[in-house]
Amino acid sequence: MAIPLDDTLHPDIRPLAWLVGEWSGTGAAQLTGDDGEEHGRRIEQRVTVSHSGTPELAWSMQTWLLRTDDDGPERELLMKERGTWTTTGLLPGQNEEAAAAAPAGSPESYLSHGVRFTVDGGETWNGEVRGPRLHVGAQADGRFFTRMFGMIGPRIMWLQEAGDSPTNLSPTLSVELDRS
């Protein structure tokens, strides 16, 4: 699938072009209940990724917990997040000539770029973007977190995992988003 590229997008953030837009969808979150056990809950999410011609993308996310009771469906704000995405350059070992010579959209045509996501408030996630696939990780308070994003057809699917070590992660959030 061709990824639309806005001509006003700063060249440094073109590897992230596929994220730009307004997205909404549903998914699931693993939440700890009053009983101390983890429970899967339905969520709704809205994400806006925008640019202003600078070498960064603005990120805004809102996630609601969906409840159904006798009165019908209800939404409760679960979390809000704002931040910025930037790239940090080509990762070592990338062959730019081979990528340029490869058929557009083929796996060989993609180059891996370092990427950084900084949440307002200071939390920083670092990782890699390669074509329409993005993987970042962070560490806070002795816990490890990863986020994986991918464009599959016209949709973005993403997963967040958390755990006590990088090798012991469990899903905490998964969402499928469509362009709004």
Backbone bond lengths (Angstrom), bond angles and torsions (degrees), N, CA, C in turn:
res aa  C-N    CA-C-N  psi(-1)  N-CA   C-N-CA  omega(-1)  CA-C   N-CA-C  phi
1 M - - - 1.443 - - 1.524 109.32 -
2 A 1.305 116.37 133.21 1.458 120.93 178.96 1.525 109.55 -71.61
3 I 1.314 115.65 136.20 1.463 121.44 178.83 1.520 107.46 -97.19
4 P 1.355 117.27 121.32 1.465 118.56 -179.91 1.526 110.35 -64.07
5 L 1.325 115.73 136.94 1.460 120.75 -179.32 1.516 108.78 -121.21
6 D 1.287 116.39 116.02 1.456 123.26 178.83 1.531 108.09 -75.00
7 D 1.323 117.23 125.41 1.468 121.80 -178.72 1.527 113.14 -61.55
8 T 1.330 117.69 -22.21 1.459 120.16 -179.12 1.531 112.20 -87.77
9 L 1.327 117.66 -1.09 1.463 122.26 179.43 1.527 109.68 -69.18
10 H 1.317 117.25 129.86 1.464 121.63 178.87 1.536 108.96 -59.82
11 P 1.346 119.03 136.33 1.472 121.06 -177.03 1.533 114.16 -55.62
12 D 1.326 118.13 -31.97 1.468 120.41 -178.56 1.522 113.25 -64.78
13 I 1.335 117.16 -25.64 1.467 118.51 -177.38 1.530 113.36 -107.45
14 R 1.323 117.18 11.73 1.466 119.58 177.78 1.530 113.14 -59.30
15 P 1.345 120.04 -31.07 1.473 117.89 175.96 1.541 113.23 -61.43
16 L 1.322 117.17 -17.38 1.458 121.92 179.58 1.531 112.70 -103.02
17 A 1.329 117.60 9.54 1.466 122.11 -174.38 1.524 112.70 -54.77
18 W 1.314 117.58 -34.43 1.467 121.10 -176.65 1.530 113.04 -66.92
19 L 1.337 118.26 -16.56 1.468 121.12 178.06 1.532 112.66 -81.15
20 V 1.337 117.00 -22.66 1.463 120.52 -172.66 1.524 110.55 -64.17
21 G 1.322 114.57 130.73 1.458 120.39 177.09 1.513 111.67 141.62
22 E 1.319 114.06 -176.04 1.462 121.20 174.90 1.515 107.23 -107.63
23 W 1.319 115.57 130.35 1.456 122.99 -173.70 1.524 109.79 -129.20
24 S 1.316 117.01 146.04 1.468 120.10 174.15 1.520 108.61 -150.33
25 G 1.328 114.63 152.76 1.448 119.09 179.82 1.518 111.73 177.96
26 T 1.326 114.55 -167.97 1.458 121.06 -177.43 1.515 109.79 -128.81
27 G 1.311 114.11 166.64 1.453 119.76 179.67 1.510 110.54 -174.07
28 A 1.326 115.25 -149.64 1.454 121.21 -177.32 1.516 110.18 -140.18
29 A 1.337 115.21 150.01 1.460 121.94 175.64 1.523 107.69 -130.57
30 Q 1.314 116.36 141.85 1.459 122.04 173.41 1.520 107.13 -92.41
31 L 1.322 117.05 114.88 1.459 121.79 -177.34 1.517 109.56 -122.51
32 T 1.324 116.26 144.83 1.455 120.92 176.98 1.523 108.60 -80.70
33 G 1.328 116.16 124.51 1.462 121.47 -179.12 1.515 112.06 -85.15
34 D 1.327 115.83 178.62 1.463 121.90 178.37 1.524 111.62 -60.51
35 D 1.338 115.92 -24.18 1.466 120.70 -179.70 1.526 112.61 -84.24
36 G 1.353 116.96 1.78 1.463 120.98 179.86 1.520 113.77 82.55
37 E 1.317 117.85 -3.74 1.467 123.02 179.74 1.523 109.96 -93.61
38 E 1.335 115.14 154.42 1.464 121.15 176.30 1.532 109.52 -82.72
39 H 1.324 115.04 136.07 1.459 121.14 179.49 1.523 109.15 -131.09
40 G 1.322 116.87 136.79 1.461 121.42 174.52 1.525 109.30 -77.41
41 R 1.334 116.59 131.30 1.456 121.58 -179.13 1.518 109.37 -129.58
42 R 1.311 116.27 144.50 1.467 121.53 177.20 1.526 109.95 -74.61
43 I 1.332 115.23 140.91 1.466 120.77 178.69 1.521 110.38 -133.69
44 E 1.304 114.43 161.25 1.465 123.13 171.11 1.522 106.11 -124.05
45 Q 1.328 116.07 143.38 1.458 118.79 -176.89 1.518 110.73 -138.86
46 R 1.335 115.22 145.06 1.461 122.42 173.11 1.520 107.55 -128.04
47 V 1.333 115.77 129.37 1.466 122.39 -179.24 1.520 108.25 -127.26
48 T 1.320 115.95 134.83 1.462 121.86 173.30 1.522 107.62 -123.21
49 V 1.334 116.04 125.73 1.460 122.42 176.41 1.523 106.09 -121.45
50 S 1.328 115.72 119.97 1.465 120.10 -175.09 1.523 110.68 -134.74
51 H 1.334 115.12 167.29 1.463 120.43 179.14 1.521 109.15 -139.12
52 S 1.329 114.20 161.11 1.460 119.16 179.85 1.526 110.91 -129.95
53 G 1.344 116.55 22.39 1.462 120.02 -179.28 1.515 113.23 88.97
54 T 1.333 117.88 -4.28 1.469 122.36 178.24 1.538 108.82 -90.80
55 P 1.340 118.78 170.34 1.470 120.14 -178.42 1.535 113.45 -81.67
56 E 1.349 116.53 41.47 1.457 120.13 175.49 1.525 109.51 -151.05
57 L 1.337 114.87 156.57 1.458 121.45 174.77 1.513 108.57 -110.62
58 A 1.327 116.70 139.45 1.465 121.79 175.61 1.529 107.82 -88.96
59 W 1.326 115.90 136.83 1.475 124.14 -178.23 1.521 108.45 -120.10
60 S 1.319 116.62 130.87 1.462 122.07 173.96 1.521 107.58 -136.67
61 M 1.332 116.97 125.43 1.457 121.67 -177.88 1.523 109.53 -131.79
62 Q 1.316 115.49 137.45 1.452 122.15 171.67 1.518 107.29 -128.75
63 T 1.334 115.77 135.09 1.460 121.40 -179.38 1.522 108.47 -128.30
64 W 1.332 115.88 130.98 1.453 122.18 179.62 1.513 110.16 -116.45
65 L 1.305 116.23 141.59 1.443 123.66 171.62 1.520 106.85 -81.88
66 L 1.322 117.33 130.06 1.463 121.02 179.36 1.527 108.81 -97.96
67 R 1.297 115.85 128.12 1.459 121.33 178.69 1.525 108.39 -123.25
68 T 1.303 115.51 148.46 1.455 120.79 172.87 1.520 107.00 -125.12
69 D 1.321 116.14 124.66 1.461 119.82 176.37 1.520 108.28 -132.32
70 D 1.309 117.25 -168.11 1.462 121.44 -177.18 1.521 113.03 -60.24
71 D 1.336 116.21 -25.73 1.465 120.48 -179.09 1.524 112.61 -89.51
72 G 1.344 117.77 -0.59 1.453 121.30 -179.85 1.516 112.25 107.54
73 P 1.335 116.66 -170.43 1.465 120.06 -176.86 1.528 112.08 -69.04
74 E 1.308 114.44 149.82 1.458 121.17 -179.91 1.521 108.24 -144.82
75 R 1.343 116.26 145.33 1.471 121.68 177.20 1.518 109.09 -113.41
76 E 1.322 115.37 138.15 1.459 121.89 175.73 1.522 107.51 -128.98
77 L 1.338 117.40 126.50 1.454 120.59 -179.08 1.524 109.75 -59.83
78 L 1.312 116.13 123.47 1.460 122.18 -179.95 1.526 110.40 -97.30
79 M 1.353 116.82 -44.36 1.463 119.76 179.88 1.518 111.33 -161.32
80 K 1.332 114.28 154.74 1.460 123.53 172.79 1.515 106.37 -127.23
81 E 1.323 115.35 147.06 1.462 119.30 178.41 1.518 108.33 -147.68
82 R 1.318 115.53 136.84 1.469 122.28 173.94 1.515 107.19 -130.28
83 G 1.324 115.46 148.31 1.449 118.69 178.50 1.509 111.56 -176.36
84 T 1.340 115.49 -169.38 1.465 121.34 179.16 1.523 110.20 -135.12
85 W 1.316 114.67 145.62 1.467 123.46 175.01 1.524 108.20 -107.99
86 T 1.320 116.82 136.02 1.462 122.25 173.06 1.526 108.02 -138.42
87 T 1.320 115.91 160.34 1.462 119.65 171.80 1.523 107.73 -105.71
88 T 1.342 114.71 156.08 1.470 119.56 -177.16 1.525 111.59 -117.28
89 G 1.324 117.21 13.70 1.464 121.30 176.81 1.517 112.61 106.05
90 L 1.318 114.86 171.79 1.468 120.97 178.43 1.519 109.79 -63.63
91 L 1.322 115.94 140.48 1.460 120.21 175.03 1.528 109.07 -79.18
92 P 1.334 118.00 154.12 1.472 120.80 -179.10 1.533 111.65 -56.92
93 G 1.324 114.77 148.03 1.466 121.18 175.72 1.513 115.63 86.60
94 Q 1.321 118.55 8.45 1.466 121.38 -179.32 1.523 109.97 -83.87
95 N 1.322 116.91 136.02 1.455 122.69 -179.61 1.528 108.10 -105.83
96 E 1.317 116.07 94.91 1.462 120.68 -176.36 1.524 112.51 -65.21
97 E 1.349 117.18 -35.59 1.474 119.98 179.22 1.516 110.92 -64.78
98 A 1.323 117.14 -45.71 1.464 120.87 -179.79 1.528 110.94 -64.24
99 A 1.322 116.89 -39.28 1.467 120.45 179.15 1.525 110.77 -64.77
100 A 1.338 116.91 -41.05 1.467 120.90 179.95 1.528 111.49 -66.90
101 A 1.338 117.22 -32.01 1.462 121.45 -178.63 1.530 112.95 -82.55
102 A 1.323 117.77 -16.69 1.473 121.77 -177.04 1.526 110.71 -75.63
103 P 1.332 116.75 153.49 1.469 119.45 176.27 1.539 110.67 -58.32
104 A 1.315 116.06 136.71 1.473 120.81 -179.92 1.520 110.41 -55.94
105 G 1.328 115.77 134.06 1.460 121.42 178.12 1.516 114.78 85.64
106 S 1.341 117.12 -8.97 1.465 119.29 178.31 1.528 108.90 -77.91
107 P 1.339 118.27 156.47 1.466 119.88 179.29 1.533 112.88 -55.04
108 E 1.325 117.36 -32.16 1.467 121.18 -179.03 1.517 112.60 -70.91
109 S 1.344 116.89 -18.47 1.469 120.24 -177.16 1.526 113.19 -83.24
110 Y 1.319 116.76 -9.97 1.463 120.17 -177.83 1.519 111.92 -93.01
111 L 1.317 115.50 142.44 1.462 122.31 175.91 1.526 108.53 -113.91
112 S 1.325 116.62 146.66 1.467 121.12 178.27 1.524 110.02 -88.18
113 H 1.321 114.96 128.26 1.461 122.68 178.45 1.520 108.88 -119.14
114 G 1.325 115.94 142.99 1.456 119.46 171.22 1.513 108.68 -68.58
115 V 1.322 116.65 147.72 1.461 121.13 -179.12 1.525 108.90 -139.73
116 R 1.315 114.66 147.24 1.468 120.71 178.07 1.525 108.32 -133.10
117 F 1.324 115.22 133.05 1.458 121.91 174.53 1.524 107.00 -117.36
118 T 1.327 116.37 120.10 1.458 121.55 -179.81 1.524 108.72 -113.13
119 V 1.325 115.33 117.64 1.458 121.38 179.19 1.520 108.14 -81.92
120 D 1.336 116.24 138.53 1.465 119.48 174.66 1.523 107.47 -54.19
121 G 1.303 116.71 127.59 1.452 121.09 -175.27 1.520 111.31 111.84
122 G 1.363 116.95 -11.09 1.448 119.76 169.60 1.510 118.38 111.34
123 E 1.329 120.58 -16.63 1.464 121.52 -179.94 1.532 109.41 -64.22
124 T 1.347 116.50 133.48 1.461 120.82 -177.46 1.523 110.40 -122.64
125 W 1.322 114.99 132.85 1.463 123.65 176.53 1.523 106.85 -114.02
126 N 1.335 118.49 135.00 1.469 122.70 178.96 1.512 109.72 -123.97
127 G 1.336 116.18 149.68 1.454 118.52 178.87 1.506 112.80 179.38
128 E 1.331 114.67 -142.82 1.464 122.72 -171.26 1.520 110.79 -139.54
129 V 1.333 115.58 141.87 1.455 121.94 169.78 1.525 106.69 -120.74
130 R 1.333 116.08 132.83 1.463 122.56 178.25 1.519 106.92 -141.49
131 G 1.332 114.95 107.11 1.467 118.62 -174.92 1.527 108.77 60.50
132 P 1.323 117.01 -143.58 1.468 119.19 -178.60 1.533 112.00 -87.90
133 R 1.330 116.02 46.28 1.466 122.32 179.14 1.518 108.13 -140.69
134 L 1.329 116.16 134.94 1.453 122.04 -173.90 1.525 108.57 -140.15
135 H 1.329 116.86 135.08 1.463 122.14 179.28 1.524 108.21 -138.27
136 V 1.335 117.01 122.86 1.466 121.79 178.66 1.520 109.51 -132.01
137 G 1.330 115.53 156.64 1.455 121.04 177.90 1.515 111.02 -139.07
138 A 1.328 114.96 158.59 1.466 121.92 178.65 1.521 108.70 -148.84
139 Q 1.330 114.88 162.13 1.457 121.13 175.86 1.528 107.84 -134.11
140 A 1.336 116.25 133.36 1.467 120.58 178.84 1.522 108.92 -153.68
141 D 1.309 116.34 136.30 1.462 122.58 176.18 1.533 112.86 52.22
142 G 1.326 115.98 40.32 1.460 120.29 178.39 1.518 115.13 74.02
143 R 1.321 117.56 9.27 1.471 122.24 178.54 1.520 108.69 -114.99
144 F 1.317 115.35 153.32 1.459 122.59 179.99 1.520 108.48 -114.15
145 F 1.350 115.01 143.67 1.457 121.12 -177.37 1.519 109.70 -135.92
146 T 1.318 117.11 143.67 1.458 121.45 171.07 1.524 108.74 -132.99
147 R 1.312 114.64 152.75 1.460 122.47 170.98 1.509 107.44 -132.20
148 M 1.320 115.06 133.32 1.462 121.60 176.84 1.519 108.04 -124.15
149 F 1.333 116.29 127.37 1.460 123.08 179.07 1.524 107.72 -120.03
150 G 1.316 116.42 144.84 1.453 120.20 173.61 1.507 110.87 -152.16
151 M 1.324 115.25 143.92 1.456 120.04 175.32 1.521 106.59 -95.89
152 I 1.312 115.20 120.06 1.459 121.97 179.47 1.516 106.14 -121.09
153 G 1.341 115.71 108.22 1.456 119.69 -171.73 1.517 108.21 62.75
154 P 1.335 117.75 -132.05 1.464 119.51 -179.67 1.527 113.49 -89.30
155 R 1.337 117.95 2.81 1.465 121.68 -173.78 1.520 112.08 -107.01
156 I 1.325 114.93 152.69 1.458 120.71 168.60 1.522 107.11 -105.17
157 M 1.309 115.10 129.86 1.456 120.77 173.89 1.514 107.13 -116.86
158 W 1.326 115.30 137.62 1.457 117.10 179.23 1.512 111.33 -144.51
159 L 1.329 113.33 153.75 1.458 122.72 -174.39 1.514 108.59 -136.46
160 Q 1.321 116.48 137.17 1.468 121.25 171.64 1.524 107.89 -116.78
161 E 1.335 115.17 136.13 1.457 121.07 177.05 1.526 108.91 -123.56
162 A 1.327 116.69 155.39 1.461 121.90 178.05 1.525 108.71 -145.40
163 G 1.333 115.74 152.48 1.453 119.67 177.41 1.511 112.36 -175.79
164 D 1.333 114.56 178.52 1.460 121.59 -178.20 1.518 113.33 -80.23
165 S 1.338 117.38 -14.97 1.460 121.34 177.36 1.530 108.07 -150.02
166 P 1.327 117.34 162.79 1.472 119.25 -179.92 1.525 112.89 -64.52
167 T 1.327 117.86 -18.53 1.472 120.63 -179.66 1.521 112.03 -101.17
168 N 1.326 117.75 2.35 1.462 121.49 -179.12 1.527 109.39 -129.92
169 L 1.330 115.24 68.90 1.464 121.50 -176.86 1.523 110.35 -109.76
170 S 1.315 115.96 145.66 1.464 122.11 176.05 1.518 109.29 -128.02
171 P 1.338 117.85 146.21 1.465 120.07 178.66 1.525 111.53 -62.12
172 T 1.331 115.70 136.14 1.463 120.95 175.55 1.524 111.79 -118.53
173 L 1.333 116.73 -18.87 1.457 120.92 -176.91 1.522 108.51 -158.12
174 S 1.319 116.66 133.17 1.464 120.15 172.15 1.530 107.70 -141.83
175 V 1.347 115.07 137.15 1.454 120.40 -173.05 1.527 109.52 -143.68
176 E 1.336 116.20 143.95 1.463 123.31 170.82 1.522 107.08 -114.58
177 L 1.340 115.85 123.37 1.460 121.39 -174.90 1.525 111.47 -117.38
178 D 1.317 115.49 138.86 1.463 122.92 173.84 1.519 107.83 -112.90
179 R 1.341 115.73 153.76 1.477 118.81 174.42 1.516 108.26 -62.23
180 S 1.330 115.03 135.91 1.472 119.89 -179.89 1.508 110.32 -85.53
